[in-house]
Amino acid sequence: MNTQDIIALDKKYYMNTFGDRMQVVFEYGSNSTLYDKEGKAYTDFLGGIAVNVLGYGHPALVEAVSAQLKKLIHCSNLFYIEAQAKLAQLLVQNSFGDRVFFANSGAEANEGAIKLARKYYWNMGMNKYEIITTDNSFHGRTLATLAATGQEKYQKPFQPMPEGFKTVPYNDLEALEKAIDDKTSAVMIELIQGEGGIIEAEYEYVKGLERLCREKGILLIIDEVQTGMGRTGRLFAYQHYGIQPDIITLAKGLGGGIPIGAIIAREPVASAFDPGSHGSTFGGNPLACSAGIAILSTILQEDLIDRCAKLGDYFKGKLNDLKDKYKFIKDVRGKGLMLGMELDPSVSGKDIVNLAFERGFIINCTGYNTLRFVPPLIITEKEINGLVCQLDSIFNDISEV
């Protein structure tokens, strides 16, 4: 089928939750490049929205998934699964945690973390069920994770929201402390708000948040769905702050495109999930966990975390050079290869995305009119230079209008 036939078929049969998508159908990918049905190449600085950490066609991932496909795709969590046990071990050995539960997505991981926090206090006979989150956050699209999300635009059509959630301003420790009461079970926070516009948590705020959680006897949940798996120049974003959370959630980059989510928790919190209290049909199946093992092992063995940190500094420097040149660039933010460039509202971020796409570069625009860059961790300096050059040309054209 050609591109237009596929688009017509989609418009007729698929529920339109994504609006008018880019007029393209990708045929295959290689390294950090996607190729459409007509053979045009696009350098991908979106990475499937921070998913394809090893890019496209990486031999470690392809070989692991191919080998597992030939053996066993799925059985059931009624049985022990070798890849599940091995991936859980890898995650625990490289994090603060003691135990892992596998889901299928970031929303499921966050939903599970919410349940785990409530169950932990329920086991102790305490009526602590409220979760405090922050304005501008994004935690998923299930009803509970929408209620946790601090953006009314996502919640409005689905009122009433489930009870048990409070939102407070981001980077405001005083507001957070005032929101804590005897029903508070946990604080759930992103250390860099991805969908919110690449907004970073301040160092002293995060240290104060950890201290407050310990003083008040509540749990600290870090949503690492977008920041995890080396994205920020550390394996997990919490490591930048020298803190020890009680629970973190993962997805996106963990499977490199194969759907998988995870909850990592320390004891005794993890033990609150006992037989029958939580579960999943597909979560942690042999295929998904084989992908996760390949991803995490490759990140660690090929030193992609350090590479991400260095390339991120280089990339951020180049974006700041553009900021110095063009007055309509308000800010450049982020860590590692999770970067954002906020534009003045007078400049359409969506238009910039479309113009970059026409020139063979994939980016997107998120909160506060912010261009978001979350490329594969294998992106090269040459490819970064190519994007920056095109952005410079686009911005120059705009400034002359």
VENHUNOR-V108375 format. One record per backbone hydrogen bond with DSSP energy under -1.0 kcal/mol. NH is the residue of the N-H (numbers start at 1). CO is the residue of the C=O. E is the energy in kcal/mol with one decimal. If there is no record, write none. Layout:
# VENHUNOR-V108375
nh	co	e
NH	CO	E
NH	CO	E
This chain:
# VENHUNOR-V108375
nh	co	e
6	2	-2.0
7	3	-2.3
8	4	-2.3
9	5	-2.1
10	6	-2.4
11	7	-2.5
12	8	-1.3
13	9	-2.0
14	10	-2.8
17	15	-2.0
21	19	-1.0
24	22	-2.6
27	35	-3.1
28	35	-1.4
30	33	-2.9
31	56	-2.6
33	30	-2.4
34	42	-2.8
35	28	-2.8
36	40	-2.2
37	25	-1.8
39	36	-2.2
42	34	-2.6
43	360	-3.0
44	32	-3.0
45	362	-2.1
50	46	-2.3
51	47	-2.5
52	47	-2.5
53	51	-2.3
55	52	-1.7
56	31	-2.3
62	58	-2.6
63	59	-2.7
64	60	-1.7
65	61	-2.5
66	62	-2.6
67	63	-2.4
68	64	-2.0
69	65	-2.6
70	66	-1.4
72	68	-2.6
79	76	-1.5
85	81	-2.2
86	82	-2.3
87	83	-2.5
88	84	-2.2
89	85	-2.1
90	86	-2.3
91	87	-2.4
92	88	-2.3
93	89	-2.8
94	90	-1.0
95	92	-1.5
98	265	-2.5
99	265	-2.2
101	263	-2.2
103	261	-2.5
109	105	-2.0
110	106	-2.6
111	107	-2.6
112	108	-2.5
113	109	-2.1
114	110	-2.2
115	111	-2.2
116	112	-2.6
117	113	-2.3
118	114	-2.0
119	115	-2.9
120	116	-2.3
121	117	-1.4
122	118	-2.3
123	119	-2.5
125	122	-1.9
126	121	-2.8
128	126	-1.5
129	183	-1.2
130	183	-2.8
131	164	-2.7
132	186	-2.6
133	166	-3.3
135	168	-2.5
136	150	-3.1
137	134	-1.4
146	142	-2.3
147	143	-2.0
148	144	-1.5
149	145	-1.1
154	151	-1.4
156	152	-2.5
158	155	-2.3
159	156	-1.2
166	131	-2.3
168	133	-1.9
176	172	-1.7
177	173	-2.6
178	174	-2.0
179	175	-1.3
184	181	-1.5
185	130	-3.3
186	130	-1.4
187	219	-2.4
188	132	-2.6
189	221	-2.2
193	199	-2.9
197	194	-1.7
198	193	-1.6
199	193	-1.3
201	191	-2.7
206	202	-2.3
207	203	-2.3
208	204	-2.3
209	205	-2.4
210	206	-2.4
211	207	-2.1
212	208	-2.6
213	209	-2.4
214	210	-2.0
215	211	-2.4
216	212	-2.5
218	213	-2.3
219	185	-2.8
221	187	-3.2
222	247	-2.6
223	189	-2.4
224	222	-1.0
224	249	-1.6
228	224	-2.1
230	235	-2.1
233	230	-1.6
239	236	-1.4
240	237	-1.8
241	238	-1.4
243	238	-1.1
246	220	-2.3
247	220	-1.9
248	264	-2.4
249	222	-1.8
250	262	-2.8
254	251	-3.3
255	252	-1.2
258	255	-1.6
261	103	-1.9
262	250	-2.3
263	101	-2.7
264	248	-2.7
265	99	-2.3
266	246	-1.9
270	266	-2.1
272	269	-2.0
273	270	-1.4
277	274	-2.5
285	282	-1.5
287	73	-1.6
289	285	-2.5
290	286	-1.9
291	287	-2.0
292	288	-2.2
293	289	-2.4
294	290	-2.0
295	291	-2.5
296	292	-2.6
297	293	-2.6
298	294	-2.0
299	295	-2.5
300	296	-2.1
301	297	-3.1
302	298	-2.6
304	299	-1.9
307	303	-1.7
308	304	-2.5
309	305	-2.2
310	306	-2.3
311	307	-2.9
312	308	-2.6
313	309	-1.9
314	310	-2.0
315	311	-3.1
316	312	-2.9
317	313	-2.0
318	314	-1.9
319	315	-2.4
320	316	-2.3
321	317	-1.7
322	318	-1.5
323	319	-2.0
324	320	-2.2
326	322	-2.3
329	326	-1.5
330	342	-2.3
331	342	-1.3
333	340	-2.7
335	338	-1.0
337	231	-2.1
338	335	-1.6
339	373	-2.2
340	333	-2.5
341	371	-2.2
342	331	-2.2
343	369	-2.4
344	328	-3.1
347	344	-2.5
352	348	-1.7
353	349	-2.3
354	350	-2.2
355	351	-2.5
356	352	-2.6
357	353	-2.1
358	354	-2.2
359	355	-1.1
360	357	-1.9
361	356	-2.2
362	43	-2.7
364	372	-1.2
366	370	-3.1
367	195	-1.6
370	366	-1.4
371	341	-2.8
372	364	-3.1
373	339	-3.0
374	45	-2.3
377	53	-1.8
379	376	-1.8
384	380	-2.1
385	381	-2.6
386	382	-1.9
387	383	-2.1
388	384	-2.6
389	385	-2.4
390	386	-1.8
391	387	-2.8
392	388	-2.5
393	389	-2.0
394	390	-2.7
395	391	-3.1
396	392	-2.3
397	393	-2.1
398	394	-2.1
399	395	-2.6
400	396	-1.1
401	398	-1.2
